[in-house]
């Protein structure tokens, strides 16, 4: 079964890190990605650009409207994702529980992917 691991964290905290802290954090994600590969679970994963670079698209009265950024003001923003393929939800939760940003107070949403 494939699962999407949606990684939420405070992008302002990440942006405020020193270069050394940023490199250390990215190094932890590289180790995590290597672990997923070793387990045979890794299918995809990427960091997202910050929300200031996002565009939200909606349809209103048949017209498509694009606006800068997300509407929601939240403490945590979607900052990246992994797609993993595991035998079951327990394995996906194990994978999610090792994501480095959890230690800094982030969260991970685990969602099964539906084959279309």
N, C-alpha and C positions, 0 to 999 in steps of 0.2 A: 504494500500500500504506500502511496506517495502522500507526504504531508508537507504543508507550507508552514515554515517557522517564521512568524512575523516578529521582528525585533523592535521593541519600543524603548526609547531612552530619551533623556533630556539633551537635545542637540545643543543648547546653550552651554551646558557643562562641557560637552565634547569640544565645542568651539573655543572655550576658555582654557583648554589644556596647553601646557608648554609643548614645544616640539618633542622633547624627550618623552613626555607622558603620552602624546599622540602616537609616537613610534612604538612605545611599549604596548599600548592598547591594540594597535594594528598587529603587532607581533603575536599577541594572545589570540587574535582572530585567525592568524595564519596557522598557529598550532592547532586551534580548534578545527579548522578546515582540514588539516592534515589528518586529524583523528577521524573525522567523518569519512575521509577517503580510505583510511586503513580499515574502518568498519565495513566499507562497501556501501555506505548509505548516501554518500554525496551525489547529488544530481545537478544542483546549481546553487548559486549564492552570490549576492552582490550588496555593496553598500549603496544607499541612495543619496543623491544630492540633498542638501538641506531644504527645508520647506519654503525658504525665500525664493527658491528656483522652481517651485511647483506651480502648476496650472490646474485649476479645477474646471471641468467641463460639465455643464448642466443643459437640460432642454426645458424651456419654458414656452408654453403656448406654441409648440412646434418649431421654435427658433433655438438654435444652439448658441449658448453663451459661454465664453471662456473668461475666467477671472484669475488674477494672480493669487497664488498661494492657496492653502486650505482655509476653510472658514473657521474651523474649531480652534479655540485657544485652549490648549491642554498642556499639562506638565510634561507629558511624554509624547514624542513624535515617532512615526514609523521611520526607522533609519536604515533598515536593511532586511534581508530575508535569506533563508536557505530553503531549498527544496530537497527533502531527504526521502529515500525509499527504504522503509523498514518493514519488518514482519507484522508489527502491531503498534497500537497506541502507546504501550509501555515503552517500547524502544524509542518512539518519537519523543516521548516525555523525557527519557534519558538524554537524548540528543539536545533537546531544548534546555534541560537543566545544566548543561555544560557551557552554554553560550556565555562568553566572558562578561558581557555588559550586565548580567544579573547581579554580579558582585557590587556594581555601582548603583544598584537600586532600580535597574530597568526591568522590563517584563518581556515575556515571549508568548505570543498567541500561537497555539498549535491547531492547524486546520487541515482536515483531510482534503485531498484533491479528488475530484470526481472525473473519471475518464470520460471523455466525450467522443 
